[in-house]
Amino acid sequence: MSLLDAGLGAGLGAIVGLILALTGAGGGILAIPLLVWVLHLPLQTAAPIGLAAVGLASAMGAAVGLRQGVVRYRAAALIGVTGMLFAPLGVTLAQRLPAQPLLLVFAAVMAWVGWRSLQPPKAEQGVSADAPSGQPPPPPCLVKADGRLDWTTPCARALATTGAASGLLSGLIGVGGGFVIVPALNHRTDLDLRQVQATSLAVIALVSLSGVASAAWHGALDWAIALPFALGAMLALLAGQRLALQLPAARLKQGFAWLTLAVAASLLFKALN
């Protein structure tokens, strides 16, 4: 790999790291199109490279969050361990499926994520008999007075299901799972935005570790491309976390949603032509 290619890879990784810093998700979902379109990599090669970069950058962001006390580490551990168990299954399926169906699945997932990100919090929840008239029921995971989650059976079930979905998709299409985790934590807990994003980064790091190890074991990870891409992502994440504190969260969420929908449409066009 030439120095020019390494520099280009690092620049693309910086875009991924910046998105991760601003949203707590979405780095992996944009890493694959960047690697496919700009570096002209096949999807099966781009997926583990994107996963490695997202995992390393997320680990760095989670470490910062732990130091600041905003990572809900027990929730992250449950989601992350469940995701790690399902990620190798996704990698195995990815190695056996042809590229065009994977692109179609990826485009569909991105379209769903973009649409859901445009919805107001808890919009899809119905009204229960126990809730005030016209109001949605409380999420299954509530924060207690001491700032920790109240660990009920519905809460544990909701978080474990989130982990299984993020892990499977992490291995299958090479994303860290943040695009599943952030909406799930927003709708299934009452954590604030900083806690949601920091906890999501911790989960992404755990889930990505399993997926990257499996990809390396299968010989599907090109380290010559992955390392500069990951370095760019890590440096940009550190810079982006400072920028995120100065920008309104609602606008960031809307911008990411529309960008995701645009990329989904482009991928769909590419898969069908």
Secondary structure, 3 states (H helix, E strand, C coil): CCHHHHHHHHHHHHHHHHHHHHHCCCHHHHHHHHHHHCCCCCHHHHHHHHHHHHHHHHHHHHHHHHHHCCCCHHHHHHHHHHHHHHHHHHHHHHHHCCHHHHHHHHHHHHHHHHHHHCCCCCCCCCCCCCCCCCCCCCCCECECCCCCECCCHHHHHHHHHHHHHHHHHHHHHCCCCHHHHHHHHHHHECCCHHHHHHHHHHHHHHHHHHHHHHHHHCCCCCHHHHHHHHHHHHHHHHHHHHHHCCCCHHHHHHHHHHHHHHHHHHHHHHHHC
